[in-house]
């Protein structure tokens, strides 16, 4: 029986190729590839074939000695040439996904969804075309990311059936492609939906499941940890909440700032600030205030609230909750009204704005009528 990992490492070294470079070219997670090459995880048939194509090998998981090396070589050449897809098309699709993920914080959900639908349909068409195995995997990965983003937008629009279908598709494609980070994001995204529905216990369970799947040091791992902390905060579990906050801050600091921090699926320190503000605000901890104010300071493009990213609107809601708790009522009402009037509170987050409105009404403050009117206007423009 051949030692798959040893053979691949030897070939990489002989050809002057690195593990990280191979992972990038093959579109596999580097942590997953490392586990396989170190004998900690068995290689899949698809990974074996992809490695064979990349390195010009003809490895099998179990070498029975019955294969025909000459036929293997001919078949490899045929597959490389028999493609209607091509690298340029795949690169354009990958750039298109990154562009949509970077547009997510500011784009209208219904506009973004139209683009996601168009690109997802094109990926589906290409999956029926002639292609190499490595191209097939890249299409699965692109389709997985597109389906995940589509599910996220459906959740924002409170379109639960469509969100469920897209999440299931994304998870299936992720498993087929051997891409654990996409699968982890699927669990995390479902955890967020359950959290907005008030099922905090199940949200904790799904967040933990996502953490078990997510590659070490990945954005998916950080986001799943953050989601667990939010759910614990809603449950009033102080110790678990603070533990999650500390883990998120440590993980976020370790990966540093990405080149494209606005990318929805790439964690950065500013997201850690936003997460901490929301989590502490839900826990009722006054320490949320400086975090919320820092998010507003960093990300506000100006006085025009309609140009705010969603995180600034969320930070103002967090700030309002904390200020209400401290009886700083005028400031709280001002922050809440700005958030609501910004138009950046998506339908799935209306419940957070409503929490502030109800808290103001419970105190019978004179601003309550204006806040309720603004909130009703927000509900009136739901797609």
Secondary structure, DSSP 8 states (H G I E B T S, - for coil): ---HHHHHHHHHHHTT--HHHHHHHHT--HHHHHHHHTTSS---HHHHHHHHHHHT----SS--S-S-HHHHHHHHHHHHH--SS-HHHHHHHHHHHHHHHHHTTTS-HHHHHHHHHHHHHHHHHHHTS---HHHHHHHHHHHHHHHHHHHHHHHHTT-HHHHHHHHHHHHHHHHHHT-HHHHHHHHHHHHHHHHHHT-HHHHHHHHHHHHHHS-TT-HHHHHHHHHHHHHHHHHT-HHHHHHHHHHHHHHHHHH---TTTT-TTS--HHHHHHHHHHHHHHHT-TTHHHHHHHHHHHH--SS-GGG--HHHHHHHHHHHHHHHHTT-HHHHHHHHHHHHHTT---GGGHHHHHHHHHHHHHTT-TTHHHHHHHHHHHHHT--
